[in-house]
Amino acid sequence: MKVAVILGASIGLQFAASALALRLIRVSGVWRAWTFISAAFLLMALSRCVTFYRLISGDLPRPPDLHAELTALAVSALMAIGISQVAPVFIERRRAEERTAHLN
């Protein structure tokens, strides 16, 4: 059951990173890069959902490795944190551009 909780948390963080990446389209104005990044996070989350479903349904021949799932959880957390830390940079850049435009 411990693995299922870790897997579920990892999935949640990957969905969150996908949503945060999509929000950065509006903030940064860079739609193509953030769309691809969001899609990558979404695909990772969906793939993990299949594993999660197979785990709770008893369809896996053996449970996922606990250490591998902890690593995936850490990577998912770092991705979500990294994306959330990029947003303020783009927001400040946009504000600076607006201030400069108002001065001209």
C-alpha positions in Angstrom: 0.0 0.0 0.0 3.0 2.3 0.6 3.9 2.1 -3.0 0.4 3.0 -4.1 0.4 6.2 -1.9 3.8 7.2 -3.3 2.7 6.5 -6.9 -0.5 8.5 -6.3 1.4 11.5 -5.0 3.8 11.4 -7.9 0.8 11.4 -10.3 -0.7 14.4 -8.6 2.6 16.3 -8.8 2.9 15.5 -12.5 -0.6 16.7 -13.2 0.2 19.9 -11.2 3.4 20.5 -13.2 1.4 20.1 -16.4 -1.2 22.7 -15.3 1.5 25.1 -14.1 3.3 24.8 -17.5 0.0 25.7 -19.2 -0.4 28.7 -17.0 3.0 29.9 -18.1 1.8 30.3 -21.7 -0.2 33.3 -20.7 2.5 34.7 -18.4 5.4 34.2 -20.8 3.8 34.4 -24.2 5.8 31.4 -25.2 3.0 29.0 -26.1 4.8 26.3 -28.1 7.5 25.4 -25.5 5.2 25.4 -22.6 2.6 23.4 -24.5 5.2 20.7 -25.2 6.4 20.7 -21.7 2.9 20.4 -20.3 2.1 17.6 -22.7 5.2 15.7 -21.6 4.2 16.0 -17.9 0.7 14.9 -18.8 1.9 11.9 -20.7 4.1 10.9 -17.8 1.2 11.3 -15.4 -1.1 9.2 -17.6 1.5 6.5 -18.0 1.8 6.4 -14.2 -2.0 6.2 -13.9 -1.9 3.0 -15.9 0.6 1.6 -13.5 -1.4 2.8 -10.5 -4.6 1.2 -11.8 -2.8 -2.1 -12.5 -1.3 -2.0 -9.0 -4.7 -1.5 -7.2 -6.5 -3.9 -9.5 -3.9 -6.6 -8.8 -3.0 -6.9 -12.5 0.7 -6.3 -11.9 2.8 -9.5 -11.7 4.9 -7.8 -9.0 4.6 -4.5 -7.2 6.7 -1.5 -8.4 10.0 -1.1 -6.6 9.7 1.2 -3.6 13.0 3.0 -4.2 12.2 3.6 -7.8 8.8 5.1 -6.8 10.5 7.3 -4.2 12.9 8.6 -6.9 9.9 9.2 -9.2 8.2 11.1 -6.4 11.2 13.3 -5.8 11.6 14.0 -9.5 7.9 14.9 -9.8 8.2 17.2 -6.8 11.3 18.9 -8.3 9.5 19.4 -11.6 6.5 21.0 -10.0 8.7 23.2 -7.8 10.9 24.2 -10.8 8.0 25.2 -12.9 6.5 27.2 -10.1 9.8 29.0 -9.6 10.0 30.1 -13.2 6.6 31.9 -13.2 7.8 34.9 -11.1 10.7 35.5 -13.5 8.3 35.8 -16.4 5.8 37.9 -14.5 8.5 40.4 -13.5 9.8 40.5 -17.1 6.3 41.2 -18.4 5.8 44.0 -15.8 9.2 45.5 -16.7 8.2 45.5 -20.4 4.9 47.2 -19.6 6.6 49.8 -17.5 9.1 50.5 -20.3 6.2 50.7 -22.8 4.4 53.3 -20.6 7.5 55.4 -20.4 7.8 55.7 -24.2 
